[in-house]
Each structure stands twice: as C-alpha cells, then as structure tokens.
Amino acid sequence: MSTPSGTEPTVVVHPDADVLAAAVAARLLSSLADAQARKGHASVVLTGGGTGIAVLEHLRHSPARDAVDWSRLDVYWGDERFVPAADDDRNEKQARAALLDHVPIDESRVHPMAASDAAFGDDPDAAASAYADVLAASARSASTATGAVRVPSFDVLLLGLGGEGHTASIFPASPAVRENTATVVAVRDCPKPPPTRLSLTLPAIRAAEEVWLLTAGEAKADAVALALAGADEVSLPVAGAKGKRRTVWLIDRAAAAKVQPTR
Ligand SMILES: O=C(O)[C@H](O)[C@@H](O)[C@H](O)[C@H](O)COP(=O)(O)O
C-alpha cells in the first residue's frame, strides 16, 4: 500500500474488523500519549458508527489504557445524531458506555454536541452554531486556532465512512459537502437514519493535525478505492477528509479489496 510522503495518505490494512479496532485503539493510545508528552495535553475527535465505537471498547479493555492521562484529554465529536440525550442512537451515549464512563476523564474537557431535548430544543441550526462557538472558544483558549478555521488543532480526528462515500454526517452532493466557511452544520434528510444530525464540515476536518479513516467490510471497498484514487469530494465526501500533517486509512482486508496497489 502507499507509503507516507507529505500529504499522501498512509494506508494500513488489517486482517479483519476486530484486529482493525484493536490496532486502532493501540495506535490511538500511543498517539495521544505522545501528544501529552510533547505539549502536556491532547485532543481527539470521536466518530459514531460500528468501527468507531468498537475502537473505544478496545481502548477501555486495553492493558495500556492508562498510558493516556485521561484528565488532560479534550474530547470532541465529528458528528452527532440530533435526537434526545437518552436515545441509544446518540454517539455521545455510545461513547460514554464504551469508554468515557470508565476512565477518569475531566468532564470539563468533554464537549458533546447538543441533543434535541437540551438547551436548543429541536433547532439543529442553533445547536450547530453553538458547537461552532465551543470550537472557536477552545481554539482561542488553546491559542492553537488553525488560521481562518476557528477550531482547535485536533491531534487525532477519527472518521468512519459509508459505502456511498459519506463521512461524519457529510453526504454526497449535499449542502454540507459544499460548506466552506461554517465549521459545524445541521444536516437534514440524511440517507442514514436518524435523518437529522450535526456535523463538522470538511474545512473543520482538514484543520486536524491527523485524520484517521476507519472502516471495515466489503460494502466499503468501492468508496475506499475511489477515495484513494482521488475522487472529488462533492461526489465522495470522504475523499476530502485529509489531515494537515497526516492522513491515515485504517482498514481491513475486505475494505481494501479494490484498492489499486501503488507501483
Ligand atoms: O454517526 C454516524 O453515523 C457516523 O459518524 C458515520 O459517519 C459512520 O462513521 C459511518 O456511517 C460508518 O458507520 P459504520 O462503521 O457503522 O459502518
């Protein structure tokens, strides 16, 4: 698979979905511990979806779990389902059950996107705008604003992807994929239920130091191959998910089945 060079993505293929999730958990522990050793704190953007949550489950059970100082980790989400807080579809609820409720995290450093029965009621635009304000404030306080994009300089931003090429809650040919100024948007009528969501936009995603794409299964093989072959982001949003410093595709053999080997 391709080797890291500049903005070229790194592609790492694991035998199956479970080894992939365990390997990503180990990689994430090391990356966050390195960031904390370097600058005293670290930040991660979590993703929903089966692979993303499986990684958190492996993190929870890892013997190296406490290599990360959980009290100095800032946690954000790349997207969220705009449903009541107690709804099992909430990415935050799933992340807390898988990991966050089991580690000594500093709750003031955990930044969930609003639920539909919280401060903004059932107004996803207000909830999206409020999260953009949280990101901007975090950028100012950490004085790591990434230039024009008012978000913190996320150390690792995790993303899953759909078979048709969505990532976070950015779907093909949608208003969200064409958004080039807002950092967070409300998304309606999503093909993947539930229909209403909040999502980082591609400019916000591309402000991350590292973007890791996590996926498994043959249903994702076309999207993976097209993205790595340079598809345009409007028709395949995941193709636009790139880190400032590094982009890493962490996939299993089934999802890698149609990737053209690099010469
Ligand atoms: O909230 C969501 O639904 C996710 O953010 C979404 O982008 C997910 O990561 C992909 O749809 C992959 O999901 P699976 O890993 O379950 O295929």
The ligand as a Gaussian input file, in Angstrom:
#p B3LYP/6-31G(d) Opt

LIG

0 1
 O      -22.782000       8.998000      13.277000
 C      -22.515000       8.283000      12.316000
 O      -23.329000       7.530000      11.770000
 C      -21.084000       8.263000      11.832000
 O      -20.398000       9.331000      12.101000
 C      -20.976000       7.816000      10.405000
 O      -20.180000       8.668000       9.611000
 C      -20.340000       6.441000      10.491000
 O      -19.000000       6.575000      10.992000
 C      -20.314000       5.747000       9.147000
 O      -21.630000       5.690000       8.657000
 C      -19.730000       4.336000       9.289000
 O      -20.518000       3.593000      10.160000
 P      -20.183000       2.033000      10.374000
 O      -18.760000       1.983000      10.915000
 O      -21.208000       1.540000      11.359000
 O      -20.296000       1.389000       9.003000

